[in-house]
Amino acid sequence: MGELGPTRVEGSIDELRDDEHPLFGAATQTEYVPGAQKRSSRHHRRRNRRRHRFVGVLSLLIVLVLVGASYVLVRSAASHFRTKDWAGAGTGTTQITINPGDSANDVAQAMVKAGVVESVKAFVNAAKSSGRSGDIQPGVWKVPLHASGAAAMAAILDPGNKLVLTVTIPEGYTEKQVLEALSAKTKLPVSALAKAAANISQLGLPDGFTAKSAEGFLFPSTYSFNPGMSADAVIQQVTAQFTAEWNKLGLTAAAKAAGITPYQGLIIASIIEGEAKFDADRPKVARVILNRIQAGRPLQIDATSVYGAKLLGLDPSKVTFATLDSPYNSYLHDGLTPTPIDNPGVASLQAAVKPAAGDWIYYVNGDAAGHLAFFNNEADFQAAAAKCKANNWGCG
């Protein structure tokens, strides 16, 4: 072998061109300029600062956009779940009907429908918060429009906002008078009330009665009716009061003990109501009626004949009772009248089935006040009657 020269390794650094040699740099490398590196560093730092500021501003904008979007979403969600409730006491008024057994939710639905509150939940929440849900009473109530749930609840807890029609039926009113009084307050036509009263099977009368009319069953008392009630409901409320009183007093058993039917007891009570002004006289009038029936004598009681004249549209003061053609003329017909002649109160009802003990068959006004005097013979009665007429004590 010959003398070896420097060994060249393929791919080594020795194969690179001078301009590519890392020791020499590229041929196009910028010539070193004093201070250039410092200026380049300052340029890079300024550019980096601008880049950082831009990134910071952009980040801030993104955060603000996200916060704004979150706020809108939260407000939207809160608005969705917020209880819809008008503020304040409302303006104007309307009325709602609360039926027996209605819950707070039932009342709330009626209020929403009537425009009283904005939502069912607004009233239900107010009712719960008040702690007085159990105090809600049925009836017709005046309430504000577009009010808060709390204001609506306060309105139906105020007794002054309950709308009622009050009617007082005095003892001794006839059916005609009762219907006229009811019509005047409820504004229902008398004809509609009369039709309701004629529907005997719907009056809810006590057991043992075979009634021919509503006369006698329209119990004298003070009634409160809801505005808008039907004629049937009004009449049934009045007759229901009769049934309640009759049963409470145990008058069916008392009538049986007295040897009369419940309806006979009611007829006698109506006659007592028309004849006696004072409670002490009522049981004695009952006894006179029973004594005369037992003796087979006509009652000859003016109150029955007056009623008969009125049914015929006649003026009782211008009628001769001895000749009046009416089944209620107790001068011509024996026994009790076909129906009661008015609507008696408790005192007369009790007196009818618990008559006083005595043998009287006559009575007449014994003074100007109207206290009755009772007799068991005609001579004494005639003398008392003459005295009554002489003193103008209302003896005809």
Secondary structure, DSSP 8 states (H G I E B T S, - for coil): ---------TTSGGGS-GGG-TTT--TT-----TTHHHHHHHHHHHHHHHHHHHHHHHHHHHHHHHHHHHHHHHHHHHHHHS-----SS-EEEEEEEE-TT--HHHHHHHHHHHTSSS-HHHHHHHHHHHT-GGG---EEEEEEES--HHHHHHHHH-GGGEE-EEEE--TT--HHHHHHHHHHHH---HHHHHHHHT-GGGS---TT---SSSTT-S--SEEEE-TT--HHHHHHHHHHHHHHHHHHHTHHHHHHHTTS-HHHHHHHHHHHHHH-SSGGGHHHHHHHHHHHHHTT-----HHHHHHHHHHTT--GGG--GGG--STT-TTTS-SS-SS-SS---HHHHHHHHS-------EEEE-STT--EEEESSHHHHHHHHHHHHHTTSS--
